[in-house]
Amino acid sequence: MSQIDELVRILGTQHVLAGEDAKPYTVDWRGRYSGAALAVAKPGTTDEVAQVVRWCAANNIPMVPQGGNTGLCGGATPDDSGEAVVISLARLNRVRGIDTDNDTMVAEAGCILQAVQQAAREADRLFPLSLAAEGSCTIGGNLATNAGGTQVLRYGNARDLVLGLEVVTAEGEVLHGLRGLRKDNTGYDLRNLYVGSEGTLGIITAASLKLYPLPVASCTALLALESVRDAVTVLSRARKGFGAALTGFELIAGNCLQGVVKCYPQQRIPFEGPSAAMPWYALLELSDSESADHARERFEAVVGDMLEAGLARDAVIAENITQSKALWHLRESIPLSEKEFGKSIKHDVSIPVSLMADFVETTNAALQKKFPGIQHVIFGHLGDGNLHYNVAPGGVYTEEELLSRQYDVYELVHDSVHRFHGSISAEHGVGQLKRDVLPRYKDPVEMALMWRIKQALDPRGLMNPGKVL
Amino acid sequence: MSQIDELVRILGTQHVLAGEDAKPYTVDWRGRYSGAALAVAKPGTTDEVAQVVRWCAANNIPMVPQGGNTGLCGGATPDDSGEAVVISLARLNRVRGIDTDNDTMVAEAGCILQAVQQAAREADRLFPLSLAAEGSCTIGGNLATNAGGTQVLRYGNARDLVLGLEVVTAEGEVLHGLRGLRKDNTGYDLRNLYVGSEGTLGIITAASLKLYPLPVASCTALLALESVRDAVTVLSRARKGFGAALTGFELIAGNCLQGVVKCYPQQRIPFEGPSAAMPWYALLELSDSESADHARERFEAVVGDMLEAGLARDAVIAENITQSKALWHLRESIPLSEKEFGKSIKHDVSIPVSLMADFVETTNAALQKKFPGIQHVIFGHLGDGNLHYNVAPGGVYTEEELLSRQYDVYELVHDSVHRFHGSISAEHGVGQLKRDVLPRYKDPVEMALMWRIKQALDPRGLMNPGKVL
């Protein structure tokens, strides 16, 4: 097979996979999407990426860039034609350098997120991007999908954490843009165009990342709340009271916590009596540049006011790092414990915070009307207006019944999101999953402009075809 | 003149200016650039902007969008052909709404920056963009040029303060993108493409802006320093010690302060003896969510350590708001007091913070070699790596002599910036001023991609021709 021979000539035989060896790269980690590939190319340097791209372009071969293959929308899985080359960035995994005075790090696309965090920590710095897949996702994938996570409230999305990019274009040229500058107004912002474009415009091979000082201490509190409306007021007061020290604000429906302790009996809800069975909870995290005592004192003052005002019905403030971790562990256990409710239909949406309560109320009611007895499983990053609004069979449907109606559920929820000026993909991206529904919700002028950009930067349509657009 | 009649039909006679009335719009505020216009169109609504653009496009007439006309690079001034229509956004000056729970404001492009700040303050919120021209520049111009200013260290550049845009495209279509979402991963980031493109891709007509809680208190300190190297270490310690409470870090050369007190004898340098004649100073600002006392205590602790370590030779911490303002006033008086040194050649550059000391040393030495006795006038936002590196006649050159060599000075300084991996335009943009030198310093692959974007979004080249590219 001469085509693969050419790739082997560029990369060496051990870095070109086909047949069975290629399989793990042609199916996503949840097994929801599967395809086939002509080959999997594993370049070890930016120049090799460029050579592979030039060879694919010359031979009209579609390319599917892949990082840790942890995406949730099928953005890194080839179609089933078997014509595409999967370009895995896994071997581009060096931290090229850390500049502590400039608070920047240059990392290659294939660096595992956790390794990036760790390298920063060893230099007494924080790289704040943090999400469930951090042990296996790559920074290149994080940037290509503009990943979110739990620290967005304070530090922003992946796009806000990058100063410059090295990119291999659709023609196989190298854009040398690894600037470490916080101010640079010399032309169009190509960086933000590649970030979030899911490999459809070019391949990110390295990034210049922002670092922050490590907080001296952090502290966590869990508040028991009566309503989403109260949660929104609590958020507003917390932003005022804590300023930028507020680094996390998670909203959790009561049934999610019940699900966690049912699934993991060694965990417990840290309240007694009625406070243990409230409809909503909020998890707040403070990062402090003074001390753990100071963080706790701040919590006591501000949360004390919220209790007094009747906004929070009860509150637990962690007394030490172990208790803080136990509270976060409750939150982090939700996704896996969701199986207690049966296989659910998941939505990753964002809504203006001010409309959140109305959105939840209206959407819940509409779902109940159409699917009586269905169960809502709702949690998310309220500080960013981001909800994981999931829908489970409850006691009244079988998983199969619900699954057979999943497109009805999607449409109902996404239509509602749209009416509340929200986004149908807050942090997971578009990929294959939401490509076809995008035009239903996106401004047609914006869709047309996106097509023009695609045409301008990838005129032959070889970069990750079938994704986003 | 039938062409203008058409514009009059769209906008009404009082909103189309020609002849003498058009003059103020065809010259920049410093009188450095002047041109001529077929007419000045002053639409009052987004729809009128779209109508004007469609009419211009249909008649092949170039368009020059203009906000407060306060730019420093000639980006809003038409060329002298007299063929272009200047589209002033001044009448689009409504704040369309403020959403305090969502911490967002929708403002039209022609809103004066100070009015945006004021509207936020009235809603008990902060809109943090702040710069010298805030009394007359517009938010549309701030976004079109990605303005910087004094709060970038904490809050970022203009691009970091916008969540969504309404844009009239080069064809006169309206992109309805006024989203108020902190997370939205549904396709390419068009927003950041228009931000900083200086009106060459389309016209921003309104923006959804991020608001922040108003700090409870702020406090300012002035530190006397021996070297830029010490300033960089002080910055690093301040970031660690204060976290996100550090909202300003300005570097000021000693001769700049001397210039201020010479020019404005009612001002004084708040030190005695040798501390009043140090080569460098740093102005630090803390914004606190607790109290003025707390801010001062934090300053005392962290700055105390710096004094003990010999990093700072002396320090003044403001005891009240009046003293804080007096310290900031010193910094803000520098640009106008520069006349004490004679008409200077100005550079708005950024450098990785870690290379700042070497850059200043090397560039100063190279300038002295080529122009013996020339005077360096250096100040800027060290926290963002942004220097206003200005060069004055000193005692040895006449203003005319220096002016006649200005391109030699530009080239020497910009070449040095380039060698130190910096940017030749940190916050002022490109406009006409730096358009022709851009290809000298920019990656050719990046320049080619910028041209492709321009071609894709403004294929007929009618949007602000002759600027940026």
Interface residues (C-beta under 8 A of the other chain):
Chain A: D99 T100 D101 N102 D103 T104 T145 N146 G148 V152 R154 G156 N157 R159 D160 T169 E173 V174 L175 H176 G177 R179 G180 L181 R182 K183 D184 N185 T186 G187 Y188 D189 L190 N192 L193 V195 G196 S197 L201 Y212 P213 L214 P215 V232 T233 S236 R239 K240 G241 F242 G243 A244 A245 S287 D288 S289 E290 R298 S350 I351 P352 V353 S354 L355 H381 D384 G385 N386 H421 G422 S423 I424 S425 A426 E427 H428 G429 V430 K434 L438 Y441 K442 D443 V445 E446 M447 L449 M450 R452 I453 K454 Q455 A456 L457 V468 L469
Chain B: D99 T100 D101 N102 D103 T104 T145 N146 G148 V152 R154 G156 N157 R159 D160 T169 E173 V174 L175 H176 G177 R179 G180 L181 R182 K183 D184 N185 T186 G187 Y188 D189 L190 N192 L193 V195 G196 S197 L201 Y212 P213 L214 P215 V232 T233 S236 R239 K240 G241 F242 G243 A244 A245 S287 D288 S289 E290 R298 S350 I351 P352 V353 S354 L355 H381 D384 G385 N386 H421 G422 S423 I424 S425 A426 E427 H428 G429 V430 K434 L438 Y441 K442 D443 V445 E446 M447 L449 M450 R452 I453 K454 Q455 A456 L457 V468 L469
